[in-house]
Amino acid sequence: MKTQGTFGNADLAKEIASQFGTTQETVKVKMRYTKEVRDFLNKIDEAHRKAAESELTFG
């Protein structure tokens, strides 16, 4: 079952609904820079692996 978000302020929810309506539309977005983002995340993951294997201590 799909959960829906709720508003804590009923007056605010009514105002938003009056401005934008109550229907929902699907939005598709093409991800840009996916290769660069993936490369960056892989570098972070590799740095975490190296840090976990490190025996360097401070103090």
C-alpha positions, 0 to 999 in steps of 0.5 A, a space after each residue: 500500500 502506498 503511503 501519502 504525506 500529510 500536512 500538520 496544518 489543515 489551513 495550509 493544506 487547503 490553501 496549497 490545494 486551492 492554488 495547485 489542485 489535488 491531482 498528481 502528475 508523473 514527472 520524468 527527469 533525465 539525469 545529467 552528469 551520471 558518469 561524473 556522479 558515479 565516478 565521484 561516488 566510486 572514489 569516495 567508496 574506494 577512499 572509505 575502503 582504504 581508510 578502513 584497512 589503514 593502520 594509521 593512528 593519531 595521538 
